Amino acid sequence: MKQLHISELAVKVTEAVIAHGVDPLTAWTEHNSAYRPLIAMHKEKEAEYLDEELVNQLMNDVGGRVDRGELGWSMYRRIQRGIERMLEYSQKGSIGWTFFRKVSKFKINTYYEKIIEDFLASSDFHSNTQGDVAWVARKYFAWLIGEGKHTLKSVGATDIQNFLVHCSKHLKLGSIHNTKLYLKKLYAHLANVGLSKSNYEELLSFKAVRGTRVYPAASPGDLARIFEQVDRRIPAGKRDYAIIMLGAVTGLRAIDIIRLELSDIDWQRGEIKIVQEKTGVSLALPLTSDVGAAIEEYILRARPETNDTKVFIRSRKPYRGFKDSVSIGDMYDVYRKRAGLPRDAFDGNGFHSLRRGVGKNLTTAQVAVTDVAQVLGIRDLNVAKKYISLDSIHLKECAISFAGIEPNTVGGAAQ
């Protein structure tokens, strides 16, 4: 392939993006924000063709601006996505449409990258777990590099201990538990392939007690306020209304909603049949009239023309299904904010609170735990029992009275 001048390459990539169905205005906006800074840097350094060293320098500069609060992460991701496409086009002469993959903040060398790649390939981690496992491995290896250890040759038990002490200063107990667990699996792999003299099983077998927290369930009042913010006159509003209604009535997880296929809905029998992404367990749910009406309205009057077989489709080109459940969570948070409902990180008020709402409603109606588990597609009854903690009405019946242990009072104040 003929090498293109950096400016010409940027134009070619933009045209290729448009050919994939992206709105031209959006594509050229990305051209201005992602490519112009890179072109300017090449011009300053008198480089005519794409130079990966300059690419890395630009991303380091942009990353520094993000750390200083001068630039947002959305712009960082836009620039990163544009440059990835430019690199792909320079190598292949074309680009395949891919969703932007998240960039880790932990920078490691190719030696450790290869270890992580082989580790994940040799294990049977669930797709939902792989990201967490890779995160721990990257964090650990990045820490080792910071300690001057660019390979595992001189790494031993003391390094593992020091890393866990380092983590204990900023991670919660639950995260410490997972970090220890995934390190244990990592070292089992390293010992198996001869990259570590020991699997350090005893060292990594200590118990990290995790605290339990009762997260809130979405209340009927909050849901009513959220639904008021959804503009059902526009296509995106019809879609969002159907998604929220589906979560609030059936308790389906966001990941299962975005993976829902048109063929999963049996309109004649009035059923939704899926295989849950998290558990791999089949689940059949009744298609209630309100949910059915919302989905029907979206499919018939708002869903874009596309070959994608997913029920719910992006409202902008290219018209495809959502990549992950984060999109659904972000959408739900927007409506919560519009409704004037507070939303903080890890407060439990995200989209999953709809599922907890279904569990709470069932337990409050005194539905048996076994039936709650069946409705929500839960295999472990101990997991289903957590919804009992949301049933404050019947929990009060279990409260022990103060009869015989009344608090002493002096002047009306308890002592």
N, C-alpha and C positions, 0 to 999 in steps of 0.2 A: 504493500500500500504506500502511495506517495505521501511523504510527510507534509503536513499542512502547517502554514503559519498559525501562530497562536490565535490571532483574531479570526482567521478563516475557520479554524477548528471550532471556535466558540459558536460561530454562525451555523456550521454544519450540525453540531449537537442540538442546538435550539430547533432547527428544522426537523431533526429526527424526533425530538420530543413532541413537536406538533403533529408529526405523522402518526404518533401513537394515540392521538385523540385529545391531547391536552389543549385547552383553549389558547390561541396565539397570544392573547394579552398576558395570560399567566406565564407562558413560556418566555416571552420577551422580558417580563418583569424579573424572572429568575436570571435571565441573561445579564441584565443590568446589575443585579445584586451579587451574583455568584462569579461571573466571568470578568467583568470590568476591573475589579481589584487585581485579579490574577494577570490580566493583560497589561495593566499599568506596571505591575511588579516586573514582568518580563521586559517591558520597554525600558524600565529604569536600569535593569541589569544587562541590557542589550542582548537579550535572548530571544531569538525568533520562533523557536519551537518549544513545545511543552517540556518543561524541565521539572522533574519530580522533586528535586531539592528545593526549588522555588515554591512548589506546591506545599511541601512540608513547612517551609518557612512561613507561608501565608497562613496556614492553619494554626501554627503556633502563635502567630500574631493575633489571629482572630480569637483563639482560645484565651489568650491573655486579656483581651478586651472584655470577654465574657466574665472572667474571674474578677475584673475590676468593676463590673457592673455597667460598662459602657455599651454593651451589646447583649441582646437576649439570646437564649438558646434556640429559639425558632430561626433566627437569622443564621446562627452557627450551623444548624442542620441544613438550611437551604444551601449555604455555600458548600458544605460537605457533600451534599447530594449532587450538586451541579458539577463539582470537581470529579466525583466518582464517575459520573456519566462521561465527562471529558476524557478521563483516563481510559475508560472502556472503548470509546469511539476511536481514540488514537491507536489502540491496539488491534481492534477488530474491524474498524470501518463502519460500525453500526452499534446500536444499543438495544438491548432487550429490556422490555419494561419490567422493572422490579420495584417493589416498595422499598423505601429508604430503610436501611437497617440501622439500629441504634449503635452509636459509637461509644465504646467504653472509655471512661476517663483514666483507666489504668493502662499505662503505656509499658509494653513488654517487648522483648526482642524476639527474633524469629525462632530461637532455640526453645523458649518457653511456649511460643505460639504453637509449635509443632507438638509439644507435649500435650497441650490442652486438646488439640485436634485429635491426636491418637487416643487420649483418655476418653473423650466423648464417644469416639467411634467404637471403642472396645467395650462400652458399657451399655446397658439397656435402660438408661434413664428415660422417664416419661418426658415428652416434649415440653410439658409445663415446668419440669424440674431442670432441664438442661441449662436454661439461662441462669438459674441460681447457682448451679454447680460451676459453670464457667466463670461467673462473677467472683466466687470465692477463690477459684484457682488463679484468676487474673490478679485479684487483690493480693494474694499471697506472693505470687511471683514478682509483682511490682514492688512489694515491700522488700523482697530479697534483693532486687536490683538496687533499691535505695540503700541497702546495707552493703553494697559493693559485691554481691554474689550473683554473677551473670550466668552461672551454671549451677547444677546441683552437686558438683564434685565435693565441695567442702561444707555442705549443709548437713546439719545433724539435729539431735533432739533439742539442744539449747536454742537453736533458731526457731524451731516450731513453738517452743514455750514462749520465747520473746515475742513472736508474732501474735500469739493468743493474748498475751498481756497487753500488747499494743491494741488489739481489737477490743479488749474489755474496757478500754478507756472511752470508747465512743459508740459501741454497739450495745443494743439491748440484749437481755438474757436469751430471748428467742433466737436472735441472730447469732449469738455466740454458740448456741446449741447447733444450729444449722452449719455454721462455719466449721465447728469441730467435726460434725458428721461427714461433711463433704471432704474435709482434709483427710479423714480416715480412709475414705474410699479412694482418694487421690493417691495416698501413699501405698495402699494395697496394690494399685496399678503400677506405681513406680517400682515397688519391690519385685513385682511379677515380671517386669520387662528389664530389670537389672539396672535401673537408674538410681535406686536407693538401696543401701545395704540392709535396711530394715523397713518393715511396714509400720513401725511405731504404734502397734495396736494397743498396747497397755497405756502408753502415754495419751492416746486419743480416745480412751474409753471412759474417761471421767464423765460424771453426770452433770449436765448444766440444767438446773431446774428452770422451767419456763413458767412465768406467771400467766394466768388465764384472765381474759378480759371479756366482759359481756358487751358486745357491740349493739347499737340500737337497731330497731326495725323501723322501716318507713311507716309513718302513721297515715291514716286516711286523710287527715286534715292537710298534711304536707303534700300528699299526692294530689289532692284537689287543687292546691295552689300551683303545683308544678304543671298540671294539665292545662290550667288557665293560661300559661305562658306559651303553649304550643300553638303556632299558627297553622291550623289544619286546612287553610285555604291554599297553601303552597305545597309542592311535592315533598320538600324536605320535612315539612311539618307533619304531613300525613305519615311519612315513614317513621319519624321520631315518636309520634303518638302510638303507632302500632308496636314499636319496639318496647316502649315503656309499659304499655298495656300488657304486652306479653310477659314481661318480667314481673309485673305487679300481680297478675292473676295466676300464672302458672308457676312462678318461682324459678324459671329457667335461668341458668347462668348466662352472663353476657357472651362468653365464648361459644356456647351452644346456640345462642340467638344469631350470631353473625355467621355461623356455619350452617344454619337452617337452609335446606334445599327446597325448591318448589315441590319436588316429589315427596318430601317428608310430610306434607299436609294431605290428609285423606279427607277431602271435602264431603264425600258421600257418607262416610262413616262418622265424620265429625271428630277426627283424631289427629294428633301430631305425634309422629313416631321418629325418634332419633336414637343415635348411639352417643352417649355423653362423652365429650372430649376428655374430661378430667378422670373419669373412672372406667370408661370403655363399656359401661353397662347400658343395655337397651332400656328405653323409657317410652311409654305410651301415655299421652295425656289427652284429656277431652278438650276439644276445640270449642270453648264456650262462645255463646252468641256475640258477646261484646268484643272478645279478641278476634273472632272470625270476621266480624264486620269491619274492624279496624284494618286487618291484613288485606281483606278483599278490596276495601277502598284504596289502599296503597297500590296493590298489584294492578288493578284495573284502571286507575285514574292518575297515578303518579310515578309508577316504577318506569325508569328509562328503558328504551329499547336496547337490549344487549343479549349476547350469547351466554353470558354468565348465568348459571343455574341457581345461584344463591337467591334467597327471597329478598334480602335487603341489600341495596346497591348504593354506592356512593352517589351523591347528588351532582358531582362534577366529573367531567371527563378526565381520564377514561372511565367509563361506566363499568365498574367491577365491584365485587364484594369487598367487605372490609378485611384488612390484613389481620388485625388482632382486636381483642376486646377493649383495649385502651380507648379506641375511638368512641365506643358506646359510653364508657365511663366519662369521657370528656364532654360528650353531648349532654348527658344527664346532669353533670355539674353546672353546665351553662344555664339550664332551665332552673336549677335550684337557686343559682345566683340571681336570676331574673325575678324569681319568686320571693326574694329577700330572705332566703333560708341560709343559715351559716354553713360553711363547709371548710373544714381545716384538714390538713394532711393527717391520715390515720385516725380520723374521728369516727369511722364506720358509717358515715352518711352517704356513701357512694352508691353506685347502681346495685351492689350486692345487698344493700339494705332492703331492696324489694323482695329478694328471696327470703331474708329473715322475717319480713312482714308476713309472707305466706305461712312460714313455719309458726310464727307467733299466733296468727289467726286460727290455725288448725289446733294448736295446743290449748288455746283459750277456749275453743269450742269443745274441748275435752276429747279430741280425736286421739286414738291410741298412738303411742310413739311408733309402733310398727307400721301403722298406716301413714304417719307423717313421713317416715323414711321411704316408703313406697312412692308416695306422691312426689317427693323431691329427688328420688333416684339415689338415695343414700344407702350404701351397703352396711356400714358400721352403725349399729344402734347407739353406740356411745356418742357418735357425732350428732345423731338426730336428737339425743337427749338435751343438747345444749339449748334447744328452742324452748325447753321447759323453763329455763331461767328468764325468758322474756315474758312469761305468763305471770305477771305480778298479782293478778286477781286471785288465782288459786294458790299461789305461793304463800299468800297471807294466811291461808288456812293451816299451813304447816308451822306457823310461827309459835314459839313457846311463850306462854304467858309469864308475867313476873310474879305470879302467886307464890308466896313463900320466900321470895327473894326481892321484895320491894326495896327500892333504893331509899336510904335514909335522907331525910330533908331537914335542913336547918334554915328557918326564915324563908321557906318556900323554895330554897335552892337545893338541888340534888347534890349529895356528897359522895 
